[in-house]
């Protein structure tokens, strides 16, 4: 199994211990706040969320995954859900559940024999697949994301794991606007999950957490 870490964070700005050193937003709750002198808008947040979902579903699809099973569901807010542990979801439905996890409404893993995905702390996404997925990785990078093949290395108890890359990351030129690429990714053969607009903002009831 190959594990990809998919994020909006440029590896060039990590220190030797894998800590990200720039001031960037890490949660939907940051909408309206300023980072590096720039206020995060709902539209900008939505654009990144769309990119994460498109990249995750593209990776699973290229790995031959057609459906996933919900595992380890955490719904501490008691939200009304039409799925639970053990529910089988097609990839379109999986994209909807991933959105809710990214928005910190719930947490779960989505598993299949050929792949799985989960959301970690600070808007990190982990996707495991049974084989390399170069087309999906290229799509994610065109959408402005960074995809790193590797594996997590657990540190001390209670500390987040450090990412150990399998291959070094290399700089790449700036990407076209995400909205143009999301439209292109809807072409036959690479469908992009539909986006649902953000609800009126409220502090999230549950912080996303890694497996």
LOMI-690501 format. One record per residue (C-alpha): residue number from 1; x, y, z. Coordinates in Angstrom, 2 decimals. Layout:
% LOMI-690501
GUSE / num / east / north / up
GUSE / NUM / X / Y / Z;
...
END
This chain:
% LOMI-690501
GUSE / num / east / north / up
GUSE / 1 / 0.00 / 0.00 / 0.00;
GUSE / 2 / 1.22 / 3.50 / -0.89;
GUSE / 3 / 0.23 / 6.33 / 1.44;
GUSE / 4 / -0.04 / 9.87 / 0.15;
GUSE / 5 / -0.16 / 12.96 / 2.32;
GUSE / 6 / -2.25 / 15.53 / 0.44;
GUSE / 7 / -2.13 / 19.12 / 1.69;
GUSE / 8 / -2.10 / 22.77 / 0.72;
GUSE / 9 / 1.23 / 23.17 / 2.54;
GUSE / 10 / 4.39 / 23.59 / 0.46;
GUSE / 11 / 7.08 / 21.18 / 1.79;
GUSE / 12 / 9.69 / 23.84 / 1.04;
GUSE / 13 / 8.48 / 25.64 / 4.17;
GUSE / 14 / 9.00 / 22.74 / 6.60;
GUSE / 15 / 11.81 / 22.53 / 9.11;
GUSE / 16 / 13.96 / 19.40 / 9.57;
GUSE / 17 / 11.38 / 18.02 / 12.03;
GUSE / 18 / 8.60 / 18.34 / 9.44;
GUSE / 19 / 6.97 / 21.31 / 11.22;
GUSE / 20 / 5.34 / 23.80 / 8.87;
GUSE / 21 / 6.83 / 27.23 / 9.48;
GUSE / 22 / 4.48 / 29.63 / 7.69;
GUSE / 23 / 1.36 / 31.26 / 9.11;
GUSE / 24 / -1.55 / 29.61 / 7.29;
GUSE / 25 / -5.12 / 28.68 / 8.09;
GUSE / 26 / -5.73 / 25.12 / 9.28;
GUSE / 27 / -9.49 / 24.85 / 9.79;
GUSE / 28 / -12.86 / 25.96 / 8.45;
GUSE / 29 / -13.17 / 27.90 / 11.72;
GUSE / 30 / -10.41 / 30.21 / 10.43;
GUSE / 31 / -12.75 / 31.75 / 7.82;
GUSE / 32 / -12.75 / 35.51 / 8.43;
GUSE / 33 / -9.35 / 35.54 / 10.11;
GUSE / 34 / -6.15 / 37.07 / 8.74;
GUSE / 35 / -3.05 / 35.06 / 7.85;
GUSE / 36 / 0.05 / 36.81 / 6.57;
GUSE / 37 / -2.04 / 39.95 / 6.19;
GUSE / 38 / -4.68 / 38.23 / 4.04;
GUSE / 39 / -8.19 / 37.44 / 5.28;
GUSE / 40 / -9.46 / 33.94 / 4.51;
GUSE / 41 / -12.84 / 34.23 / 2.77;
GUSE / 42 / -15.49 / 31.55 / 2.50;
GUSE / 43 / -14.97 / 31.44 / -1.26;
GUSE / 44 / -11.23 / 30.83 / -0.86;
GUSE / 45 / -11.84 / 28.14 / 1.75;
GUSE / 46 / -14.39 / 26.47 / -0.54;
GUSE / 47 / -11.93 / 26.44 / -3.41;
GUSE / 48 / -9.35 / 24.55 / -1.35;
GUSE / 49 / -11.95 / 22.13 / 0.02;
GUSE / 50 / -13.08 / 21.39 / -3.54;
GUSE / 51 / -9.48 / 20.65 / -4.51;
GUSE / 52 / -9.00 / 18.24 / -1.59;
GUSE / 53 / -12.15 / 16.29 / -2.43;
GUSE / 54 / -11.36 / 16.15 / -6.15;
GUSE / 55 / -7.81 / 14.93 / -5.43;
GUSE / 56 / -8.90 / 12.28 / -2.91;
GUSE / 57 / -11.59 / 10.82 / -5.13;
GUSE / 58 / -9.26 / 10.86 / -8.15;
GUSE / 59 / -6.63 / 8.89 / -6.20;
GUSE / 60 / -9.15 / 6.26 / -5.12;
GUSE / 61 / -10.63 / 6.02 / -8.59;
GUSE / 62 / -7.24 / 5.56 / -10.26;
GUSE / 63 / -6.43 / 2.84 / -7.73;
GUSE / 64 / -9.50 / 0.94 / -8.87;
GUSE / 65 / -11.69 / 1.77 / -5.86;
GUSE / 66 / -15.39 / 2.09 / -6.66;
GUSE / 67 / -16.85 / 2.08 / -3.13;
GUSE / 68 / -15.67 / 2.54 / 0.45;
GUSE / 69 / -16.89 / 1.48 / 3.88;
GUSE / 70 / -17.26 / 3.84 / 6.83;
GUSE / 71 / -15.14 / 2.87 / 9.86;
GUSE / 72 / -14.47 / 4.46 / 13.24;
GUSE / 73 / -17.25 / 7.04 / 12.91;
GUSE / 74 / -17.14 / 9.81 / 15.53;
GUSE / 75 / -20.25 / 11.98 / 15.75;
GUSE / 76 / -19.97 / 13.62 / 19.15;
GUSE / 77 / -22.31 / 16.45 / 18.12;
GUSE / 78 / -25.12 / 13.94 / 17.56;
GUSE / 79 / -25.74 / 15.05 / 13.99;
GUSE / 80 / -28.51 / 13.31 / 12.06;
GUSE / 81 / -26.64 / 11.05 / 9.62;
GUSE / 82 / -27.97 / 8.66 / 7.00;
GUSE / 83 / -24.90 / 6.43 / 7.32;
GUSE / 84 / -22.93 / 4.77 / 10.10;
GUSE / 85 / -20.09 / 2.39 / 10.79;
GUSE / 86 / -20.14 / -0.32 / 8.14;
GUSE / 87 / -22.10 / 1.70 / 5.58;
GUSE / 88 / -20.94 / 1.21 / 2.00;
GUSE / 89 / -20.64 / 4.43 / -0.01;
GUSE / 90 / -19.98 / 5.02 / -3.69;
GUSE / 91 / -17.28 / 7.57 / -4.48;
GUSE / 92 / -19.67 / 10.48 / -4.98;
GUSE / 93 / -21.14 / 9.85 / -1.53;
GUSE / 94 / -17.63 / 9.38 / -0.12;
GUSE / 95 / -16.76 / 12.85 / -1.38;
GUSE / 96 / -19.72 / 14.30 / 0.53;
GUSE / 97 / -18.64 / 12.57 / 3.74;
GUSE / 98 / -15.07 / 13.77 / 3.23;
GUSE / 99 / -16.35 / 17.34 / 3.00;
GUSE / 100 / -18.06 / 16.97 / 6.37;
GUSE / 101 / -14.86 / 15.61 / 7.89;
GUSE / 102 / -12.84 / 18.50 / 6.45;
GUSE / 103 / -15.38 / 20.89 / 8.00;
GUSE / 104 / -14.89 / 19.13 / 11.35;
GUSE / 105 / -18.53 / 18.08 / 11.62;
GUSE / 106 / -17.54 / 14.44 / 12.14;
GUSE / 107 / -14.61 / 12.07 / 11.75;
GUSE / 108 / -14.26 / 8.62 / 10.22;
GUSE / 109 / -12.09 / 6.53 / 7.95;
GUSE / 110 / -13.26 / 5.47 / 4.53;
GUSE / 111 / -11.84 / 2.05 / 3.71;
GUSE / 112 / -11.65 / -0.34 / 0.76;
GUSE / 113 / -9.38 / -3.27 / -0.14;
GUSE / 114 / -7.52 / -1.09 / -2.65;
GUSE / 115 / -7.51 / 2.20 / -0.80;
GUSE / 116 / -8.56 / 4.28 / 2.18;
GUSE / 117 / -8.62 / 7.87 / 3.31;
GUSE / 118 / -8.83 / 9.90 / 6.49;
GUSE / 119 / -8.54 / 13.50 / 7.61;
GUSE / 120 / -5.90 / 14.42 / 10.18;
GUSE / 121 / -5.23 / 17.47 / 12.31;
GUSE / 122 / -4.70 / 20.91 / 10.75;
GUSE / 123 / -6.31 / 20.13 / 7.40;
GUSE / 124 / -4.08 / 17.21 / 6.48;
GUSE / 125 / -5.47 / 14.45 / 4.26;
GUSE / 126 / -4.06 / 10.93 / 4.06;
GUSE / 127 / -4.95 / 8.61 / 1.18;
GUSE / 128 / -3.70 / 5.03 / 0.96;
GUSE / 129 / -3.84 / 3.28 / -2.40;
GUSE / 130 / -2.76 / -0.11 / -3.69;
GUSE / 131 / -0.68 / 1.22 / -6.59;
GUSE / 132 / 0.90 / 4.46 / -7.83;
GUSE / 133 / -1.62 / 6.98 / -9.16;
GUSE / 134 / 0.37 / 9.41 / -11.32;
GUSE / 135 / -2.65 / 10.92 / -13.10;
GUSE / 136 / -4.41 / 11.72 / -9.84;
GUSE / 137 / -1.21 / 13.11 / -8.32;
GUSE / 138 / -0.77 / 15.36 / -11.36;
GUSE / 139 / -4.37 / 16.56 / -11.02;
GUSE / 140 / -3.86 / 17.36 / -7.33;
GUSE / 141 / -0.71 / 19.34 / -8.12;
GUSE / 142 / -2.48 / 21.25 / -10.90;
GUSE / 143 / -5.14 / 22.12 / -8.33;
GUSE / 144 / -2.43 / 23.71 / -6.20;
GUSE / 145 / -2.00 / 20.90 / -3.68;
GUSE / 146 / 1.14 / 19.05 / -2.60;
GUSE / 147 / 1.20 / 15.25 / -2.68;
GUSE / 148 / 3.91 / 13.43 / -0.74;
GUSE / 149 / 4.33 / 9.66 / -0.78;
GUSE / 150 / 5.60 / 8.35 / 2.53;
GUSE / 151 / 4.46 / 7.10 / 5.90;
GUSE / 152 / 3.79 / 8.59 / 9.34;
GUSE / 153 / 6.37 / 8.00 / 12.07;
GUSE / 154 / 4.87 / 8.21 / 15.54;
GUSE / 155 / 6.77 / 10.40 / 17.99;
GUSE / 156 / 6.13 / 10.65 / 21.72;
GUSE / 157 / 2.78 / 9.81 / 23.26;
GUSE / 158 / 0.22 / 12.48 / 22.46;
GUSE / 159 / 2.38 / 14.08 / 19.77;
GUSE / 160 / 1.41 / 14.15 / 16.08;
GUSE / 161 / 3.41 / 11.82 / 13.84;
GUSE / 162 / 6.25 / 13.06 / 11.66;
GUSE / 163 / 5.94 / 12.36 / 7.94;
GUSE / 164 / 8.74 / 10.30 / 6.43;
GUSE / 165 / 8.78 / 10.89 / 2.65;
GUSE / 166 / 9.53 / 8.11 / 0.20;
GUSE / 167 / 10.60 / 10.57 / -2.47;
GUSE / 168 / 11.93 / 14.11 / -2.11;
GUSE / 169 / 9.59 / 16.89 / -3.14;
GUSE / 170 / 10.71 / 19.22 / -5.91;
GUSE / 171 / 9.59 / 22.80 / -6.62;
GUSE / 172 / 7.07 / 23.30 / -9.37;
GUSE / 173 / 5.78 / 26.33 / -11.26;
GUSE / 174 / 2.65 / 28.16 / -10.11;
GUSE / 175 / -0.66 / 26.45 / -10.94;
GUSE / 176 / -3.54 / 27.92 / -12.96;
GUSE / 177 / -6.56 / 29.07 / -10.93;
GUSE / 178 / -8.17 / 26.18 / -9.06;
GUSE / 179 / -11.64 / 26.94 / -10.39;
GUSE / 180 / -10.47 / 26.40 / -14.00;
GUSE / 181 / -8.85 / 23.08 / -13.12;
GUSE / 182 / -11.88 / 21.82 / -11.18;
GUSE / 183 / -13.96 / 22.52 / -14.26;
GUSE / 184 / -11.48 / 20.65 / -16.45;
GUSE / 185 / -11.43 / 17.71 / -14.04;
GUSE / 186 / -15.14 / 17.19 / -14.74;
GUSE / 187 / -14.31 / 16.01 / -18.27;
GUSE / 188 / -15.17 / 12.37 / -19.16;
GUSE / 189 / -12.86 / 9.94 / -17.42;
GUSE / 190 / -12.06 / 12.19 / -14.46;
GUSE / 191 / -15.32 / 13.34 / -12.81;
GUSE / 192 / -15.02 / 15.76 / -9.90;
GUSE / 193 / -17.33 / 15.46 / -6.91;
GUSE / 194 / -19.95 / 18.20 / -6.67;
GUSE / 195 / -19.37 / 21.03 / -4.25;
GUSE / 196 / -21.88 / 21.93 / -1.57;
GUSE / 197 / -21.82 / 25.55 / -0.37;
GUSE / 198 / -20.68 / 26.27 / 3.14;
GUSE / 199 / -23.46 / 26.60 / 5.70;
GUSE / 200 / -23.66 / 29.75 / 7.87;
GUSE / 201 / -20.48 / 29.68 / 9.91;
GUSE / 202 / -20.52 / 28.38 / 13.46;
GUSE / 203 / -17.63 / 27.06 / 15.58;
GUSE / 204 / -17.12 / 23.37 / 14.74;
GUSE / 205 / -18.37 / 20.91 / 17.37;
GUSE / 206 / -15.56 / 18.41 / 16.86;
GUSE / 207 / -11.91 / 18.83 / 15.97;
GUSE / 208 / -10.74 / 16.57 / 13.16;
GUSE / 209 / -8.26 / 14.01 / 14.31;
GUSE / 210 / -5.97 / 11.47 / 12.68;
GUSE / 211 / -6.38 / 7.73 / 12.94;
END
